[in-house]
Amino acid sequence: MKLSNPDGVNQQWKHPEELRVPAFRMIENIYYVGNLNVSSHLIAGRAGHVLIDTGFATTVPLLAQSIRQLGFKERDVRLILITHGHVDHAGGARRMAKITGAPVAVHRRDLRTVETGSELTCAYYIYGIEDSEPFKVDRVLEGGETLRVGNIVVKVHHTPGHTPGVCSYEIPLQHEGRKLTACIFGGPGQWTFKQENRGQGYDGDVEEYSRSLDALERIKVDIPLGAHPNQTRTFQKYEMLRSNPAGPNPFIDPDHWPAYIGKLRASLASLKGQ
């Protein structure tokens, strides 16, 4: 049975060319290869690369072109990490796995939603996408793992709330002789807590989300990465970098992380009060 689709859903995914943006280096071996709406990050390494999130199925050609535009080869991607099981982040996983030959890693609690697919996987009420492309998960994450691909190290944090299986990824790196930490909060969205969405079956959990904020707040993050580019002012920082390439790298923004966590806490408190 087709569920009712509210007016005003975001259907940019139907017109992928409208979502095209240039790929670019953010800092050291971290590159932005996502689209206008949804982030994908490439962590480049000597023995192969790690890709975080794949965007929509329809935007996979843009993602593959972005990787090539930077001078890399898709077949050199050795691991695909998914932040959570909604279609805007995992929708292109099956196609990217086929293109790259890389295994796909998802948290155990989001396995069902990506391996079987549903209207909820599709975020049907947000994007109006009626069908997902289920895919086989090659590596099941639990949280607490440290993953290694050559010289790339990624620490996995299970940060549920937005979905049960949200993972956030912490990446240490060296920049100009300094040890820095990049991190992406894999699921900051709070729309899954709203009653109208919970009534449609989204299993967002406010209490789990609150505990996830506690855990993320304890990480000292120098380079915040966004699951969506607007969450960390990705494109504004890119323009700053372009206009002053010899200046300080604007992606080094240690004040952003605690401020962002604080903003999410405040909006969560407001939501609880409704």
TISE-121122 format. One record per residue (C-alpha): residue in three letters; x, y, z. Coordinates in pm, 1 decimal. Last residue first. Layout:
# residues N
 resn       xx       yy       zz
  ALA        X        Y        Z
...
//
This chain:
# residues 274
 resn       xx       yy       zz
  GLN    671.6   2055.7   2256.5
  GLY    925.7   2069.1   2536.6
  LYS   1120.5   1773.4   2405.9
  LEU   1169.2   1956.9   2076.1
  SER   1303.1   2263.5   2253.9
  ALA   1545.0   2049.3   2451.4
  LEU   1658.9   1886.7   2125.6
  SER   1709.7   2230.0   1967.6
  ALA   1927.1   2334.3   2260.4
  ARG   2128.2   2013.4   2257.9
  LEU   2187.3   2044.5   1882.0
  LYS   2313.9   2399.0   1929.2
  GLY   2549.3   2283.4   2204.5
  ILE   2684.7   2005.4   1983.4
  TYR   2742.5   2266.2   1711.2
  ALA   2921.6   2503.8   1947.6
  PRO   3139.0   2220.5   2080.4
  TRP   3231.9   2119.6   1722.3
  HIS   3271.6   2464.9   1565.4
  ASP   3535.6   2601.9   1798.3
  PRO   3799.0   2362.3   1665.2
  ASP   3775.7   2499.5   1309.0
  ILE   4060.1   2373.0   1093.8
  PHE   3859.4   2368.2    771.4
  PRO   3950.1   2734.9    735.5
  ASN   4313.3   2647.1    649.9
  PRO   4519.5   2945.0    760.0
  GLY   4635.3   3163.1    471.4
  ALA   4832.3   3075.8    158.2
  PRO   4521.0   2959.3    -28.1
  ASN   4332.6   3283.1     44.3
  SER   4036.5   3311.2   -192.5
  ARG   4019.3   2938.9   -258.9
  LEU   4036.0   2851.5    111.9
  MET   3760.6   3099.3    195.6
  GLU   3549.2   2958.7    -86.6
  TYR   3601.8   2609.0     51.6
  LYS   3506.4   2730.3    397.4
  GLN   3176.4   2864.7    261.3
  PHE   3120.7   2534.4     82.2
  THR   3165.4   2323.3    393.8
  ARG   2969.4   2541.4    634.6
  THR   2973.0   2255.8    887.7
  GLN   2608.5   2148.6    885.7
  ASN   2547.0   2298.3    541.3
  PRO   2759.6   2028.5    381.1
  HIS   2537.1   1740.7    494.3
  ALA   2695.3   1458.8    692.7
  GLY   2929.5   1738.0    795.5
  LEU   3299.6   1717.2    875.3
  PRO   3445.3   1898.6   1174.9
  ILE   3823.0   1950.2   1164.8
  ASP   3979.5   2014.7   1505.7
  VAL   3761.3   1776.9   1704.4
  LYS   3835.2   1706.7   2069.0
  ILE   3601.2   1417.3   2138.0
  ARG   3413.0   1438.5   2468.0
  GLU   3121.1   1620.3   2305.5
  LEU   3067.2   1319.8   2082.5
  ALA   2992.0   1094.0   2377.7
  ASP   2748.5   1334.7   2541.6
  LEU   2579.0   1401.2   2207.1
  SER   2535.7   1025.5   2164.9
  ARG   2373.0   1007.8   2507.6
  SER   2117.4   1266.9   2395.1
  TYR   2054.8   1073.9   2073.7
  GLU   1991.5    754.2   2267.4
  GLU   1737.3    939.7   2480.1
  VAL   1563.5   1096.0   2180.1
  ASP   1525.9    773.3   1982.4
  GLY   1450.8    784.1   1611.1
  ASP   1258.6    478.1   1497.5
  TYR   1079.5    615.1   1196.4
  GLY    748.5    432.3   1173.8
  GLN    505.0    683.5   1025.4
  GLY    389.9    787.9   1371.1
  ARG    752.2    869.0   1454.3
  ASN    747.6   1110.9   1161.1
  GLU    436.1   1296.5   1272.9
  GLN    559.4   1290.9   1632.4
  LYS    889.2   1457.4   1557.9
  PHE   1188.7   1254.4   1670.2
  THR   1296.8   1148.5   1320.1
  TRP   1332.9   1517.6   1231.7
  GLN   1628.2   1552.3   1468.6
  GLY   1911.8   1526.1   1218.5
  PRO   2261.3   1490.0   1366.7
  GLY   2329.6   1151.4   1208.4
  GLY   2687.4   1062.7   1113.6
  PHE   2866.9   1317.9   1324.7
  ILE   3186.8   1344.7   1119.9
  CYS   3527.6   1379.5   1281.1
  ALA   3869.1   1517.8   1193.7
  THR   4144.9   1511.1   1453.0
  LEU   4475.5   1695.0   1439.8
  LYS   4835.7   1612.9   1521.6
  ARG   5051.5   1907.4   1421.4
  GLY   5366.5   1901.6   1206.9
  GLU   5212.9   2101.2    925.2
  HIS   4902.9   1883.3    929.1
  GLN   4901.3   1529.1   1062.9
  LEU   4584.2   1322.5   1068.4
  PRO   4348.0   1139.2   1301.7
  ILE   4007.1   1035.6   1167.4
  GLU   3697.4    995.2   1384.8
  TYR   3385.7    847.6   1223.3
  SER   3031.3    873.2   1350.0
  CYS   2801.1    575.3   1311.4
  VAL   2421.9    584.8   1316.4
  GLY   2267.9    241.0   1362.2
  PRO   1947.3    306.6   1555.1
  THR   1852.6    602.5   1333.3
  HIS   1858.7    970.5   1429.2
  GLY   1934.4    846.6   1778.0
  PRO   2238.6    623.3   1764.8
  THR   2602.1    735.1   1793.3
  HIS   2817.7    423.1   1750.3
  HIS   3169.9    562.6   1726.3
  VAL   3411.7    408.1   1476.0
  LYS   3777.8    510.1   1476.4
  VAL   3930.1    550.5   1131.1
  VAL   4301.1    507.9   1056.9
  ILE   4443.7    555.0    707.8
  ASN   4807.4    449.8    651.7
  GLY   4710.8    125.3    481.6
  VAL   4337.5     84.5    534.7
  ARG   4283.5     58.9    908.5
  LEU   3963.0     43.3   1111.1
  THR   3954.5    105.9   1485.2
  GLU   3641.4    -48.7   1627.8
  GLY   3449.9    105.5   1918.5
  GLY   3113.4     78.2   1748.6
  GLU   2941.0   -243.5   1641.6
  LEU   3006.0   -247.1   1268.8
  VAL   2904.1   -522.7   1030.8
  ARG   3135.6   -559.6    732.2
  ASP   3017.2   -686.9    395.6
  VAL   2668.8   -540.5    400.6
  LYS   2478.2   -663.6     99.3
  PHE   2273.3   -402.8    -78.6
  PRO   1915.2   -287.4   -106.9
  GLU   1842.8    -36.8   -385.1
  SER   1560.7    175.2   -250.4
  ASP   1216.4    231.1   -396.3
  GLU    950.8    500.7   -356.9
  ILE   1166.2    811.3   -322.8
  GLY    943.6   1100.1   -212.9
  TYR   1239.5   1279.9    -56.6
  ILE   1129.8   1356.5    300.4
  TYR    826.1   1132.4    345.7
  TYR    989.7    854.0    152.0
  ALA   1303.3    861.4    368.5
  CYS   1399.7    577.5    137.3
  THR   1482.9    353.2    427.8
  LEU   1136.9    437.2    556.6
  GLU    975.5    332.0    231.5
  SER   1158.1      5.9    276.6
  GLY   1486.2   -166.6    199.1
  THR   1588.2   -526.4    271.2
  GLU   1965.5   -503.0    320.1
  VAL   1975.0   -131.7    400.4
  THR   1696.9   -116.7    661.6
  ARG   1776.6   -454.6    805.4
  LEU   2142.0   -375.6    869.0
  ASP   2085.7    -44.1   1048.7
  ARG   2133.8   -189.3   1398.4
  ARG   2446.7   -381.4   1296.2
  HIS   2630.3    -68.1   1187.4
  VAL   2722.2    -48.5    819.4
  ALA   3041.6   -130.5    628.5
  VAL   3054.5   -177.1    250.9
  PRO   3330.0   -380.0     86.4
  ALA   3508.3   -225.4   -213.1
  GLY   3481.2   -351.6   -571.2
  THR   3485.3     11.9   -678.0
  ILE   3209.1     28.1   -938.1
  LYS   2999.4   -254.7   -789.8
  ALA   3033.6   -121.4   -436.1
  MET   2947.7    224.7   -567.2
  ARG   2626.1     95.4   -726.4
  ARG   2515.1    -90.4   -414.0
  ALA   2608.4    199.8   -187.6
  GLY   2424.1    470.1   -382.4
  GLY   2127.2    497.2   -148.6
  ALA   2340.5    489.5    165.9
  HIS   2356.5    857.7    260.3
  ASP   2047.9   1008.3     93.5
  VAL   1869.7    674.3    119.4
  HIS   1874.0    655.5    496.5
  GLY   2071.6    373.4    657.2
  HIS   2335.1    552.5    857.9
  THR   2694.9    679.1    842.8
  ILE   2802.0    436.2    571.7
  LEU   3168.7    345.4    529.9
  ILE   3295.4    224.1    193.3
  LEU   3635.1     52.1    203.5
  ARG   3918.8    -10.2    -44.8
  VAL   3862.0    272.2   -293.1
  ASP   4141.1    222.0   -547.8
  ARG   3890.5     94.7   -804.4
  GLU   3736.2    443.9   -816.5
  LYS   4063.9    588.2   -940.3
  PHE   4207.4    913.7   -808.9
  GLY   4308.8   1227.6   -996.1
  LEU   4075.8   1465.5   -816.8
  GLN   3837.9   1468.8  -1113.2
  ARG   3830.7   1089.2  -1097.3
  ILE   3680.4   1092.6   -747.7
  SER   3438.8   1366.6   -850.9
  GLN   3332.5   1168.5  -1157.7
  ALA   3246.6    868.6   -939.9
  LEU   3041.2   1087.8   -706.9
  LEU   2859.7   1258.1   -994.0
  PRO   2777.6    919.9  -1149.9
  VAL   2654.5    803.5   -805.5
  THR   2404.2   1090.7   -786.3
  THR   2100.5    884.3   -889.7
  ALA   2169.6    618.3   -626.8
  PHE   2161.8    891.4   -365.2
  GLY   2467.9    981.8   -159.7
  THR   2758.5    738.3   -120.6
  ASP   2876.0    779.9    236.9
  ILE   3235.4    786.3    368.3
  LEU   3485.1    657.9    111.2
  VAL   3816.2    512.4    229.2
  HIS   4113.6    500.9     -6.1
  GLY   4392.3    270.3   -112.9
  ALA   4742.8    168.2     -7.2
  ARG   4891.0    519.8    -18.4
  GLY   4579.7    673.4    130.3
  ALA   4299.9    909.6     37.4
  ILE   4009.1    976.0    269.1
  LEU   3719.8   1054.7     35.9
  HIS   3421.6   1232.9    186.2
  SER   3060.2   1220.5     72.4
  SER   2823.1   1494.5    177.1
  VAL   2459.3   1545.4     80.6
  ASN   2283.0   1846.3    -70.2
  LEU   2519.0   2013.0   -315.3
  ASN   2699.4   1689.9   -393.4
  GLY   2972.0   1483.3   -236.0
  VAL   3337.9   1437.3   -326.6
  TYR   3495.8   1650.7    -52.7
  TYR   3854.1   1545.8      5.2
  ILE   4057.3   1451.8    314.1
  ASN   4423.5   1358.5    254.2
  GLU   4578.3   1687.2    376.3
  ILE   4294.5   1937.3    416.7
  MET   3973.6   2010.1    228.1
  ARG   4073.0   1895.7   -118.7
  PHE   3803.6   1961.6   -372.2
  ALA   3529.0   1811.0   -585.0
  PRO   3328.9   2065.0   -779.7
  VAL   2951.7   2077.2   -727.7
  ARG   2674.0   1891.7   -910.7
  LEU   2333.5   1887.9   -741.1
  GLU   2141.5   2033.1  -1036.5
  GLU   2294.4   1760.4  -1251.6
  PRO   2126.8   1507.2  -1023.2
  HIS   1771.9   1605.7  -1119.0
  LYS   1550.2   1340.9   -960.3
  TRP   1758.3   1359.5   -640.6
  GLN   1641.7   1720.2   -604.8
  GLN   1303.0   1585.3   -502.1
  ASN   1269.8   1745.4   -158.2
  VAL    913.4   1685.4    -44.1
  GLY    679.9   1985.2    -60.9
  ASP    345.0   1811.9    -30.0
  PRO    318.2   1513.8    199.4
  ASN    338.8   1160.8     57.5
  SER     62.4    931.0    174.2
  LEU    168.7    569.5    204.2
  LYS    133.5    339.8    -95.4
  MET      0.0      0.0      0.0
//
